[in-house]
Amino acid sequence: MDSTLCDLELRCIDPMSRSQLLRALRPRLECLPPDLREGLEEKPDGWLRLLLLAARLIFALQMLQPGSRGQQ
């Protein structure tokens, strides 16, 4: 299941343009450590893709935790 989620995310992220990557990353920046949030505009596209994947996966994990906003 975990590898399937990663595969789906990568298929969605891979074709994104730089501006799409930056727009998608901004709402999830709070999921990343402070040092990874800095200087997004200067980072290469491959790095932005990895950051977006990491942020989305961290967000999904946070939603699965008991007591999170995503748990009812």
N, C-alpha and C positions, 0 to 999 in steps of 0.2 A: 504494500500500500504506500509506504513512504517513497519508494523509488518512483511509483506512478505519479505521485504528487509533484515530485521534482521534475519528472519528464514533461508533465503538462505545463508546469511553470516555465520551463526552459523553452518549450515550443512557442509559448506566448511571448516570452521576453526576447528571444533571438532576433526576430524581424523588426524590433522596435528601432526607431530612429533615435538619435541623441536627444532631441527635444522631448520625445515621448518617454524616454528613460528618465529624464530629469523630472518631468511632470508626474510620473508614476512614483518616483522615489520620495518626493517632498512630503506627501501625507504619511509616509511610514518611517520618516527619519528618527522618530522617537524610539523606534525598535532597535536602532543601531547604537553602538557605543559612541561617545562623543568624538573620539579621534577619527572615526570613520565617516562622520557627518561633515567634516571640514573639507573645504576646497573641491566640492563636487564639480564645479564648472571646469576645473583643470584636469580632472581625472579622465583617462582614456575610456572609450565606449565599453570595452571588455570589462573594465573595473566597475563601471556603472551597472552592467548586467549582473555581475556577481553581487554587488551591494543590493540591488533590487531583489534578487533571488533570496538573499539572506534575510532582508527585511520582511519579505512576504512570508517566509517560513517561520521566522520568529513571531510574527503577528499571529499566524495560524496556531502555533504552539501556545501562545498566551491565551487565545480564545478557547483552547481545549482545557485549560486549567480550571479546576473547581472554583467557583466564586467569581469567575471572570465575567465580563459583560456578555460574552457569547454563550455562557452556560445558563440554562433556564432551570 
